[in-house]
Amino acid sequence: MPKMKSNGSAKKRFKLTGSGEFKRKKAYASHILTKKTQKRKRNLRKSALINSANMSAVKKMLAMG
């Protein structure tokens, strides 16, 4: 049986933390920024963790199980 291929876009979007969770960037930070407040834009710069409901899907995309 051949090896599983990783999803290339997922490789660029998710990073595994030391505790085994996945980091991700927040959405809505790329354009139409004039109407968003400074506080909102500042909070969008921070990374977030993926939800446990999506963990199996992300692992599958990264060929981890």
CHARMM internal coordinates of N, CA and C (Angstrom, degrees):
IC EDIT
DIST 1 N 1 CA 1.4593
DIST 1 CA 1 C 1.5386
ANGL 1 N 1 CA 1 C 109.08
DIST 1 C 2 N 1.3523
ANGL 1 CA 1 C 2 N 117.78
DIHE 1 N 1 CA 1 C 2 N 135.76
DIST 2 N 2 CA 1.4651
ANGL 1 C 2 N 2 CA 119.43
DIHE 1 CA 1 C 2 N 2 CA -177.83
DIST 2 CA 2 C 1.5269
ANGL 2 N 2 CA 2 C 112.14
DIHE 1 C 2 N 2 CA 2 C -72.80
DIST 2 C 3 N 1.3164
ANGL 2 CA 2 C 3 N 114.51
DIHE 2 N 2 CA 2 C 3 N 162.78
DIST 3 N 3 CA 1.4622
ANGL 2 C 3 N 3 CA 120.35
DIHE 2 CA 2 C 3 N 3 CA 177.84
DIST 3 CA 3 C 1.5239
ANGL 3 N 3 CA 3 C 109.57
DIHE 2 C 3 N 3 CA 3 C -67.77
DIST 3 C 4 N 1.3327
ANGL 3 CA 3 C 4 N 116.27
DIHE 3 N 3 CA 3 C 4 N 152.36
DIST 4 N 4 CA 1.4641
ANGL 3 C 4 N 4 CA 120.47
DIHE 3 CA 3 C 4 N 4 CA 175.05
DIST 4 CA 4 C 1.5211
ANGL 4 N 4 CA 4 C 108.99
DIHE 3 C 4 N 4 CA 4 C -77.72
DIST 4 C 5 N 1.3192
ANGL 4 CA 4 C 5 N 116.63
DIHE 4 N 4 CA 4 C 5 N 140.88
DIST 5 N 5 CA 1.4607
ANGL 4 C 5 N 5 CA 120.66
DIHE 4 CA 4 C 5 N 5 CA 177.98
DIST 5 CA 5 C 1.5224
ANGL 5 N 5 CA 5 C 109.94
DIHE 4 C 5 N 5 CA 5 C -92.55
DIST 5 C 6 N 1.3278
ANGL 5 CA 5 C 6 N 116.09
DIHE 5 N 5 CA 5 C 6 N 140.36
DIST 6 N 6 CA 1.4637
ANGL 5 C 6 N 6 CA 121.20
DIHE 5 CA 5 C 6 N 6 CA 175.27
DIST 6 CA 6 C 1.5169
ANGL 6 N 6 CA 6 C 109.10
DIHE 5 C 6 N 6 CA 6 C -78.40
DIST 6 C 7 N 1.3158
ANGL 6 CA 6 C 7 N 116.31
DIHE 6 N 6 CA 6 C 7 N 150.47
DIST 7 N 7 CA 1.4596
ANGL 6 C 7 N 7 CA 121.84
DIHE 6 CA 6 C 7 N 7 CA 174.53
DIST 7 CA 7 C 1.5339
ANGL 7 N 7 CA 7 C 107.30
DIHE 6 C 7 N 7 CA 7 C -79.30
DIST 7 C 8 N 1.3279
ANGL 7 CA 7 C 8 N 117.54
DIHE 7 N 7 CA 7 C 8 N 118.76
DIST 8 N 8 CA 1.4623
ANGL 7 C 8 N 8 CA 122.19
DIHE 7 CA 7 C 8 N 8 CA -175.27
DIST 8 CA 8 C 1.5165
ANGL 8 N 8 CA 8 C 113.97
DIHE 7 C 8 N 8 CA 8 C -61.05
DIST 8 C 9 N 1.3355
ANGL 8 CA 8 C 9 N 116.86
DIHE 8 N 8 CA 8 C 9 N -38.77
DIST 9 N 9 CA 1.4641
ANGL 8 C 9 N 9 CA 119.34
DIHE 8 CA 8 C 9 N 9 CA -179.49
DIST 9 CA 9 C 1.5245
ANGL 9 N 9 CA 9 C 110.95
DIHE 8 C 9 N 9 CA 9 C -70.02
DIST 9 C 10 N 1.3323
ANGL 9 CA 9 C 10 N 117.22
DIHE 9 N 9 CA 9 C 10 N -33.07
DIST 10 N 10 CA 1.4675
ANGL 9 C 10 N 10 CA 120.87
DIHE 9 CA 9 C 10 N 10 CA 178.73
DIST 10 CA 10 C 1.5238
ANGL 10 N 10 CA 10 C 110.71
DIHE 9 C 10 N 10 CA 10 C -69.91
DIST 10 C 11 N 1.3363
ANGL 10 CA 10 C 11 N 116.92
DIHE 10 N 10 CA 10 C 11 N -34.46
DIST 11 N 11 CA 1.4735
ANGL 10 C 11 N 11 CA 120.97
DIHE 10 CA 10 C 11 N 11 CA 178.18
DIST 11 CA 11 C 1.5230
ANGL 11 N 11 CA 11 C 110.86
DIHE 10 C 11 N 11 CA 11 C -60.08
DIST 11 C 12 N 1.3441
ANGL 11 CA 11 C 12 N 116.04
DIHE 11 N 11 CA 11 C 12 N -35.14
DIST 12 N 12 CA 1.4641
ANGL 11 C 12 N 12 CA 120.72
DIHE 11 CA 11 C 12 N 12 CA -178.47
DIST 12 CA 12 C 1.5273
ANGL 12 N 12 CA 12 C 112.04
DIHE 11 C 12 N 12 CA 12 C -80.46
DIST 12 C 13 N 1.3372
ANGL 12 CA 12 C 13 N 117.28
DIHE 12 N 12 CA 12 C 13 N -24.46
DIST 13 N 13 CA 1.4573
ANGL 12 C 13 N 13 CA 120.44
DIHE 12 CA 12 C 13 N 13 CA -171.86
DIST 13 CA 13 C 1.5234
ANGL 13 N 13 CA 13 C 115.17
DIHE 12 C 13 N 13 CA 13 C -96.05
DIST 13 C 14 N 1.3172
ANGL 13 CA 13 C 14 N 118.18
DIHE 13 N 13 CA 13 C 14 N -25.74
DIST 14 N 14 CA 1.4611
ANGL 13 C 14 N 14 CA 120.85
DIHE 13 CA 13 C 14 N 14 CA -175.10
DIST 14 CA 14 C 1.5164
ANGL 14 N 14 CA 14 C 111.47
DIHE 13 C 14 N 14 CA 14 C -120.55
DIST 14 C 15 N 1.3452
ANGL 14 CA 14 C 15 N 115.51
DIHE 14 N 14 CA 14 C 15 N 143.94
DIST 15 N 15 CA 1.4587
ANGL 14 C 15 N 15 CA 120.88
DIHE 14 CA 14 C 15 N 15 CA 178.92
DIST 15 CA 15 C 1.5267
ANGL 15 N 15 CA 15 C 107.97
DIHE 14 C 15 N 15 CA 15 C -132.55
DIST 15 C 16 N 1.3143
ANGL 15 CA 15 C 16 N 116.01
DIHE 15 N 15 CA 15 C 16 N 134.48
DIST 16 N 16 CA 1.4612
ANGL 15 C 16 N 16 CA 121.26
DIHE 15 CA 15 C 16 N 16 CA -177.82
DIST 16 CA 16 C 1.5245
ANGL 16 N 16 CA 16 C 109.64
DIHE 15 C 16 N 16 CA 16 C -79.54
DIST 16 C 17 N 1.3342
ANGL 16 CA 16 C 17 N 117.32
DIHE 16 N 16 CA 16 C 17 N 132.24
DIST 17 N 17 CA 1.4615
ANGL 16 C 17 N 17 CA 121.56
DIHE 16 CA 16 C 17 N 17 CA 176.98
DIST 17 CA 17 C 1.5252
ANGL 17 N 17 CA 17 C 109.45
DIHE 16 C 17 N 17 CA 17 C -88.27
DIST 17 C 18 N 1.3014
ANGL 17 CA 17 C 18 N 116.38
DIHE 17 N 17 CA 17 C 18 N 172.51
DIST 18 N 18 CA 1.4544
ANGL 17 C 18 N 18 CA 121.42
DIHE 17 CA 17 C 18 N 18 CA -179.59
DIST 18 CA 18 C 1.5160
ANGL 18 N 18 CA 18 C 112.84
DIHE 17 C 18 N 18 CA 18 C -63.74
DIST 18 C 19 N 1.3255
ANGL 18 CA 18 C 19 N 116.58
DIHE 18 N 18 CA 18 C 19 N -30.24
DIST 19 N 19 CA 1.4673
ANGL 18 C 19 N 19 CA 120.85
DIHE 18 CA 18 C 19 N 19 CA -178.72
DIST 19 CA 19 C 1.5194
ANGL 19 N 19 CA 19 C 112.64
DIHE 18 C 19 N 19 CA 19 C -87.68
DIST 19 C 20 N 1.3557
ANGL 19 CA 19 C 20 N 117.09
DIHE 19 N 19 CA 19 C 20 N 4.01
DIST 20 N 20 CA 1.4601
ANGL 19 C 20 N 20 CA 120.45
DIHE 19 CA 19 C 20 N 20 CA 175.85
DIST 20 CA 20 C 1.5087
ANGL 20 N 20 CA 20 C 115.27
DIHE 19 C 20 N 20 CA 20 C 90.96
DIST 20 C 21 N 1.3429
ANGL 20 CA 20 C 21 N 117.92
DIHE 20 N 20 CA 20 C 21 N 7.94
DIST 21 N 21 CA 1.4566
ANGL 20 C 21 N 21 CA 120.65
DIHE 20 CA 20 C 21 N 21 CA 176.40
DIST 21 CA 21 C 1.5284
ANGL 21 N 21 CA 21 C 108.52
DIHE 20 C 21 N 21 CA 21 C -94.34
DIST 21 C 22 N 1.3271
ANGL 21 CA 21 C 22 N 116.57
DIHE 21 N 21 CA 21 C 22 N 170.26
DIST 22 N 22 CA 1.4607
ANGL 21 C 22 N 22 CA 120.62
DIHE 21 CA 21 C 22 N 22 CA 179.89
DIST 22 CA 22 C 1.5173
ANGL 22 N 22 CA 22 C 110.33
DIHE 21 C 22 N 22 CA 22 C -111.46
DIST 22 C 23 N 1.3461
ANGL 22 CA 22 C 23 N 115.55
DIHE 22 N 22 CA 22 C 23 N 132.01
DIST 23 N 23 CA 1.4518
ANGL 22 C 23 N 23 CA 121.41
DIHE 22 CA 22 C 23 N 23 CA 175.33
DIST 23 CA 23 C 1.5076
ANGL 23 N 23 CA 23 C 108.57
DIHE 22 C 23 N 23 CA 23 C -90.08
DIST 23 C 24 N 1.3411
ANGL 23 CA 23 C 24 N 116.27
DIHE 23 N 23 CA 23 C 24 N 150.60
DIST 24 N 24 CA 1.4636
ANGL 23 C 24 N 24 CA 121.75
DIHE 23 CA 23 C 24 N 24 CA 176.97
DIST 24 CA 24 C 1.5170
ANGL 24 N 24 CA 24 C 108.93
DIHE 23 C 24 N 24 CA 24 C -145.32
DIST 24 C 25 N 1.3187
ANGL 24 CA 24 C 25 N 116.25
DIHE 24 N 24 CA 24 C 25 N 160.66
DIST 25 N 25 CA 1.4574
ANGL 24 C 25 N 25 CA 121.56
DIHE 24 CA 24 C 25 N 25 CA 175.57
DIST 25 CA 25 C 1.5337
ANGL 25 N 25 CA 25 C 107.56
DIHE 24 C 25 N 25 CA 25 C -88.36
DIST 25 C 26 N 1.3265
ANGL 25 CA 25 C 26 N 116.43
DIHE 25 N 25 CA 25 C 26 N 156.37
DIST 26 N 26 CA 1.4570
ANGL 25 C 26 N 26 CA 120.43
DIHE 25 CA 25 C 26 N 26 CA 178.73
DIST 26 CA 26 C 1.5290
ANGL 26 N 26 CA 26 C 110.36
DIHE 25 C 26 N 26 CA 26 C -86.45
DIST 26 C 27 N 1.3103
ANGL 26 CA 26 C 27 N 115.65
DIHE 26 N 26 CA 26 C 27 N 151.27
DIST 27 N 27 CA 1.4665
ANGL 26 C 27 N 27 CA 122.03
DIHE 26 CA 26 C 27 N 27 CA -179.87
DIST 27 CA 27 C 1.5286
ANGL 27 N 27 CA 27 C 110.18
DIHE 26 C 27 N 27 CA 27 C -84.81
DIST 27 C 28 N 1.3214
ANGL 27 CA 27 C 28 N 116.65
DIHE 27 N 27 CA 27 C 28 N 172.50
DIST 28 N 28 CA 1.4737
ANGL 27 C 28 N 28 CA 125.27
DIHE 27 CA 27 C 28 N 28 CA 175.27
DIST 28 CA 28 C 1.5246
ANGL 28 N 28 CA 28 C 113.55
DIHE 27 C 28 N 28 CA 28 C 70.86
DIST 28 C 29 N 1.3293
ANGL 28 CA 28 C 29 N 118.40
DIHE 28 N 28 CA 28 C 29 N 25.73
DIST 29 N 29 CA 1.4653
ANGL 28 C 29 N 29 CA 119.77
DIHE 28 CA 28 C 29 N 29 CA -178.57
DIST 29 CA 29 C 1.5202
ANGL 29 N 29 CA 29 C 112.87
DIHE 28 C 29 N 29 CA 29 C -115.36
DIST 29 C 30 N 1.3393
ANGL 29 CA 29 C 30 N 117.87
DIHE 29 N 29 CA 29 C 30 N 10.32
DIST 30 N 30 CA 1.4615
ANGL 29 C 30 N 30 CA 118.83
DIHE 29 CA 29 C 30 N 30 CA -172.30
DIST 30 CA 30 C 1.5326
ANGL 30 N 30 CA 30 C 114.87
DIHE 29 C 30 N 30 CA 30 C -99.70
DIST 30 C 31 N 1.3063
ANGL 30 CA 30 C 31 N 119.26
DIHE 30 N 30 CA 30 C 31 N -35.22
DIST 31 N 31 CA 1.4659
ANGL 30 C 31 N 31 CA 119.91
DIHE 30 CA 30 C 31 N 31 CA -178.83
DIST 31 CA 31 C 1.5169
ANGL 31 N 31 CA 31 C 109.97
DIHE 30 C 31 N 31 CA 31 C -151.54
DIST 31 C 32 N 1.3402
ANGL 31 CA 31 C 32 N 116.37
DIHE 31 N 31 CA 31 C 32 N 173.75
DIST 32 N 32 CA 1.4740
ANGL 31 C 32 N 32 CA 124.27
DIHE 31 CA 31 C 32 N 32 CA -173.04
DIST 32 CA 32 C 1.5308
ANGL 32 N 32 CA 32 C 108.93
DIHE 31 C 32 N 32 CA 32 C 53.88
DIST 32 C 33 N 1.3313
ANGL 32 CA 32 C 33 N 115.69
DIHE 32 N 32 CA 32 C 33 N 54.35
DIST 33 N 33 CA 1.4593
ANGL 32 C 33 N 33 CA 120.82
DIHE 32 CA 32 C 33 N 33 CA -175.70
DIST 33 CA 33 C 1.5314
ANGL 33 N 33 CA 33 C 112.95
DIHE 32 C 33 N 33 CA 33 C -92.43
DIST 33 C 34 N 1.3309
ANGL 33 CA 33 C 34 N 117.23
DIHE 33 N 33 CA 33 C 34 N -10.98
DIST 34 N 34 CA 1.4654
ANGL 33 C 34 N 34 CA 119.48
DIHE 33 CA 33 C 34 N 34 CA -175.70
DIST 34 CA 34 C 1.5194
ANGL 34 N 34 CA 34 C 112.74
DIHE 33 C 34 N 34 CA 34 C -67.06
DIST 34 C 35 N 1.3222
ANGL 34 CA 34 C 35 N 116.89
DIHE 34 N 34 CA 34 C 35 N -34.01
DIST 35 N 35 CA 1.4690
ANGL 34 C 35 N 35 CA 119.19
DIHE 34 CA 34 C 35 N 35 CA -178.05
DIST 35 CA 35 C 1.5279
ANGL 35 N 35 CA 35 C 113.00
DIHE 34 C 35 N 35 CA 35 C -84.87
DIST 35 C 36 N 1.3286
ANGL 35 CA 35 C 36 N 117.11
DIHE 35 N 35 CA 35 C 36 N -8.97
DIST 36 N 36 CA 1.4686
ANGL 35 C 36 N 36 CA 120.69
DIHE 35 CA 35 C 36 N 36 CA -179.65
DIST 36 CA 36 C 1.5186
ANGL 36 N 36 CA 36 C 109.71
DIHE 35 C 36 N 36 CA 36 C -89.22
DIST 36 C 37 N 1.3245
ANGL 36 CA 36 C 37 N 116.66
DIHE 36 N 36 CA 36 C 37 N 141.55
DIST 37 N 37 CA 1.4667
ANGL 36 C 37 N 37 CA 120.92
DIHE 36 CA 36 C 37 N 37 CA -178.21
DIST 37 CA 37 C 1.5190
ANGL 37 N 37 CA 37 C 110.43
DIHE 36 C 37 N 37 CA 37 C -72.73
DIST 37 C 38 N 1.3349
ANGL 37 CA 37 C 38 N 116.18
DIHE 37 N 37 CA 37 C 38 N 159.43
DIST 38 N 38 CA 1.4600
ANGL 37 C 38 N 38 CA 121.79
DIHE 37 CA 37 C 38 N 38 CA 178.55
DIST 38 CA 38 C 1.5201
ANGL 38 N 38 CA 38 C 110.97
DIHE 37 C 38 N 38 CA 38 C -58.61
DIST 38 C 39 N 1.3309
ANGL 38 CA 38 C 39 N 116.44
DIHE 38 N 38 CA 38 C 39 N -40.69
DIST 39 N 39 CA 1.4685
ANGL 38 C 39 N 39 CA 121.40
DIHE 38 CA 38 C 39 N 39 CA -179.19
DIST 39 CA 39 C 1.5249
ANGL 39 N 39 CA 39 C 110.65
DIHE 38 C 39 N 39 CA 39 C -62.68
DIST 39 C 40 N 1.3299
ANGL 39 CA 39 C 40 N 115.45
DIHE 39 N 39 CA 39 C 40 N -42.12
DIST 40 N 40 CA 1.4644
ANGL 39 C 40 N 40 CA 120.19
DIHE 39 CA 39 C 40 N 40 CA -179.73
DIST 40 CA 40 C 1.5254
ANGL 40 N 40 CA 40 C 111.37
DIHE 39 C 40 N 40 CA 40 C -66.16
DIST 40 C 41 N 1.3429
ANGL 40 CA 40 C 41 N 116.45
DIHE 40 N 40 CA 40 C 41 N -43.11
DIST 41 N 41 CA 1.4589
ANGL 40 C 41 N 41 CA 120.63
DIHE 40 CA 40 C 41 N 41 CA 179.45
DIST 41 CA 41 C 1.5246
ANGL 41 N 41 CA 41 C 111.06
DIHE 40 C 41 N 41 CA 41 C -66.72
DIST 41 C 42 N 1.3205
ANGL 41 CA 41 C 42 N 117.10
DIHE 41 N 41 CA 41 C 42 N -37.12
DIST 42 N 42 CA 1.4683
ANGL 41 C 42 N 42 CA 121.88
DIHE 41 CA 41 C 42 N 42 CA 178.81
DIST 42 CA 42 C 1.5192
ANGL 42 N 42 CA 42 C 110.65
DIHE 41 C 42 N 42 CA 42 C -64.43
DIST 42 C 43 N 1.3295
ANGL 42 CA 42 C 43 N 117.04
DIHE 42 N 42 CA 42 C 43 N -40.73
DIST 43 N 43 CA 1.4630
ANGL 42 C 43 N 43 CA 121.47
DIHE 42 CA 42 C 43 N 43 CA 179.24
DIST 43 CA 43 C 1.5284
ANGL 43 N 43 CA 43 C 111.92
DIHE 42 C 43 N 43 CA 43 C -71.08
DIST 43 C 44 N 1.3286
ANGL 43 CA 43 C 44 N 117.42
DIHE 43 N 43 CA 43 C 44 N -26.55
DIST 44 N 44 CA 1.4652
ANGL 43 C 44 N 44 CA 121.06
DIHE 43 CA 43 C 44 N 44 CA 177.58
DIST 44 CA 44 C 1.5217
ANGL 44 N 44 CA 44 C 112.08
DIHE 43 C 44 N 44 CA 44 C -72.68
DIST 44 C 45 N 1.3485
ANGL 44 CA 44 C 45 N 116.74
DIHE 44 N 44 CA 44 C 45 N -20.00
DIST 45 N 45 CA 1.4664
ANGL 44 C 45 N 45 CA 120.21
DIHE 44 CA 44 C 45 N 45 CA 178.66
DIST 45 CA 45 C 1.5222
ANGL 45 N 45 CA 45 C 112.51
DIHE 44 C 45 N 45 CA 45 C -71.73
DIST 45 C 46 N 1.3314
ANGL 45 CA 45 C 46 N 116.21
DIHE 45 N 45 CA 45 C 46 N -25.09
DIST 46 N 46 CA 1.4628
ANGL 45 C 46 N 46 CA 120.61
DIHE 45 CA 45 C 46 N 46 CA -177.57
DIST 46 CA 46 C 1.5289
ANGL 46 N 46 CA 46 C 110.15
DIHE 45 C 46 N 46 CA 46 C -74.23
DIST 46 C 47 N 1.3215
ANGL 46 CA 46 C 47 N 115.96
DIHE 46 N 46 CA 46 C 47 N 149.79
DIST 47 N 47 CA 1.4679
ANGL 46 C 47 N 47 CA 118.94
DIHE 46 CA 46 C 47 N 47 CA 177.18
DIST 47 CA 47 C 1.5244
ANGL 47 N 47 CA 47 C 109.23
DIHE 46 C 47 N 47 CA 47 C -85.31
DIST 47 C 48 N 1.3165
ANGL 47 CA 47 C 48 N 115.32
DIHE 47 N 47 CA 47 C 48 N 161.97
DIST 48 N 48 CA 1.4662
ANGL 47 C 48 N 48 CA 121.39
DIHE 47 CA 47 C 48 N 48 CA -179.92
DIST 48 CA 48 C 1.5206
ANGL 48 N 48 CA 48 C 108.48
DIHE 47 C 48 N 48 CA 48 C -132.26
DIST 48 C 49 N 1.3155
ANGL 48 CA 48 C 49 N 116.33
DIHE 48 N 48 CA 48 C 49 N 168.68
DIST 49 N 49 CA 1.4642
ANGL 48 C 49 N 49 CA 121.61
DIHE 48 CA 48 C 49 N 49 CA 176.78
DIST 49 CA 49 C 1.5163
ANGL 49 N 49 CA 49 C 108.83
DIHE 48 C 49 N 49 CA 49 C -100.62
DIST 49 C 50 N 1.3325
ANGL 49 CA 49 C 50 N 116.75
DIHE 49 N 49 CA 49 C 50 N 148.48
DIST 50 N 50 CA 1.4624
ANGL 49 C 50 N 50 CA 118.88
DIHE 49 CA 49 C 50 N 50 CA 178.62
DIST 50 CA 50 C 1.5261
ANGL 50 N 50 CA 50 C 109.09
DIHE 49 C 50 N 50 CA 50 C -74.13
DIST 50 C 51 N 1.2980
ANGL 50 CA 50 C 51 N 115.30
DIHE 50 N 50 CA 50 C 51 N 152.96
DIST 51 N 51 CA 1.4549
ANGL 50 C 51 N 51 CA 122.37
DIHE 50 CA 50 C 51 N 51 CA -179.99
DIST 51 CA 51 C 1.5233
ANGL 51 N 51 CA 51 C 110.03
DIHE 50 C 51 N 51 CA 51 C -70.56
DIST 51 C 52 N 1.3217
ANGL 51 CA 51 C 52 N 116.29
DIHE 51 N 51 CA 51 C 52 N 148.75
DIST 52 N 52 CA 1.4691
ANGL 51 C 52 N 52 CA 120.61
DIHE 51 CA 51 C 52 N 52 CA -179.34
DIST 52 CA 52 C 1.5265
ANGL 52 N 52 CA 52 C 111.91
DIHE 51 C 52 N 52 CA 52 C -61.70
DIST 52 C 53 N 1.3419
ANGL 52 CA 52 C 53 N 117.57
DIHE 52 N 52 CA 52 C 53 N -25.58
DIST 53 N 53 CA 1.4613
ANGL 52 C 53 N 53 CA 121.48
DIHE 52 CA 52 C 53 N 53 CA 178.72
DIST 53 CA 53 C 1.5227
ANGL 53 N 53 CA 53 C 111.32
DIHE 52 C 53 N 53 CA 53 C -66.87
DIST 53 C 54 N 1.3340
ANGL 53 CA 53 C 54 N 117.57
DIHE 53 N 53 CA 53 C 54 N -26.58
DIST 54 N 54 CA 1.4592
ANGL 53 C 54 N 54 CA 122.08
DIHE 53 CA 53 C 54 N 54 CA -178.56
DIST 54 CA 54 C 1.5222
ANGL 54 N 54 CA 54 C 113.30
DIHE 53 C 54 N 54 CA 54 C -97.48
DIST 54 C 55 N 1.3248
ANGL 54 CA 54 C 55 N 117.41
DIHE 54 N 54 CA 54 C 55 N -1.48
DIST 55 N 55 CA 1.4588
ANGL 54 C 55 N 55 CA 121.44
DIHE 54 CA 54 C 55 N 55 CA -174.38
DIST 55 CA 55 C 1.5303
ANGL 55 N 55 CA 55 C 112.12
DIHE 54 C 55 N 55 CA 55 C -59.44
DIST 55 C 56 N 1.3252
ANGL 55 CA 55 C 56 N 117.77
DIHE 55 N 55 CA 55 C 56 N -46.83
DIST 56 N 56 CA 1.4602
ANGL 55 C 56 N 56 CA 120.11
DIHE 55 CA 55 C 56 N 56 CA -177.59
DIST 56 CA 56 C 1.5282
ANGL 56 N 56 CA 56 C 111.27
DIHE 55 C 56 N 56 CA 56 C -66.05
DIST 56 C 57 N 1.3242
ANGL 56 CA 56 C 57 N 117.58
DIHE 56 N 56 CA 56 C 57 N -36.23
DIST 57 N 57 CA 1.4649
ANGL 56 C 57 N 57 CA 121.63
DIHE 56 CA 56 C 57 N 57 CA 179.84
DIST 57 CA 57 C 1.5202
ANGL 57 N 57 CA 57 C 110.78
DIHE 56 C 57 N 57 CA 57 C -66.43
DIST 57 C 58 N 1.3262
ANGL 57 CA 57 C 58 N 117.13
DIHE 57 N 57 CA 57 C 58 N -41.82
DIST 58 N 58 CA 1.4689
ANGL 57 C 58 N 58 CA 121.51
DIHE 57 CA 57 C 58 N 58 CA -179.59
DIST 58 CA 58 C 1.5255
ANGL 58 N 58 CA 58 C 109.51
DIHE 57 C 58 N 58 CA 58 C -68.70
DIST 58 C 59 N 1.3283
ANGL 58 CA 58 C 59 N 117.59
DIHE 58 N 58 CA 58 C 59 N -41.20
DIST 59 N 59 CA 1.4589
ANGL 58 C 59 N 59 CA 120.95
DIHE 58 CA 58 C 59 N 59 CA 178.39
DIST 59 CA 59 C 1.5337
ANGL 59 N 59 CA 59 C 110.85
DIHE 58 C 59 N 59 CA 59 C -61.94
DIST 59 C 60 N 1.3244
ANGL 59 CA 59 C 60 N 115.92
DIHE 59 N 59 CA 59 C 60 N -38.02
DIST 60 N 60 CA 1.4556
ANGL 59 C 60 N 60 CA 120.99
DIHE 59 CA 59 C 60 N 60 CA 178.52
DIST 60 CA 60 C 1.5270
ANGL 60 N 60 CA 60 C 110.81
DIHE 59 C 60 N 60 CA 60 C -66.44
DIST 60 C 61 N 1.3342
ANGL 60 CA 60 C 61 N 116.64
DIHE 60 N 60 CA 60 C 61 N -40.74
DIST 61 N 61 CA 1.4639
ANGL 60 C 61 N 61 CA 120.69
DIHE 60 CA 60 C 61 N 61 CA 179.13
DIST 61 CA 61 C 1.5182
ANGL 61 N 61 CA 61 C 111.51
DIHE 60 C 61 N 61 CA 61 C -65.53
DIST 61 C 62 N 1.3306
ANGL 61 CA 61 C 62 N 116.36
DIHE 61 N 61 CA 61 C 62 N -31.91
DIST 62 N 62 CA 1.4573
ANGL 61 C 62 N 62 CA 120.98
DIHE 61 CA 61 C 62 N 62 CA -178.83
DIST 62 CA 62 C 1.5208
ANGL 62 N 62 CA 62 C 111.62
DIHE 61 C 62 N 62 CA 62 C -93.85
DIST 62 C 63 N 1.3180
ANGL 62 CA 62 C 63 N 117.13
DIHE 62 N 62 CA 62 C 63 N 10.15
DIST 63 N 63 CA 1.4671
ANGL 62 C 63 N 63 CA 124.20
DIHE 62 CA 62 C 63 N 63 CA 178.30
DIST 63 CA 63 C 1.5227
ANGL 63 N 63 CA 63 C 112.15
DIHE 62 C 63 N 63 CA 63 C 54.21
DIST 63 C 64 N 1.3373
ANGL 63 CA 63 C 64 N 114.74
DIHE 63 N 63 CA 63 C 64 N 46.28
DIST 64 N 64 CA 1.4612
ANGL 63 C 64 N 64 CA 120.58
DIHE 63 CA 63 C 64 N 64 CA -179.62
DIST 64 CA 64 C 1.5153
ANGL 64 N 64 CA 64 C 112.03
DIHE 63 C 64 N 64 CA 64 C -106.68
DIST 64 C 65 N 1.3137
ANGL 64 CA 64 C 65 N 117.67
DIHE 64 N 64 CA 64 C 65 N 3.35
DIST 65 N 65 CA 1.4481
ANGL 64 C 65 N 65 CA 117.74
DIHE 64 CA 64 C 65 N 65 CA 178.51
DIST 65 CA 65 C 1.4694
ANGL 65 N 65 CA 65 C 115.19
DIHE 64 C 65 N 65 CA 65 C 155.27
END
COOR INIT
IC SEED 1 N 1 CA 1 C
IC BUILD
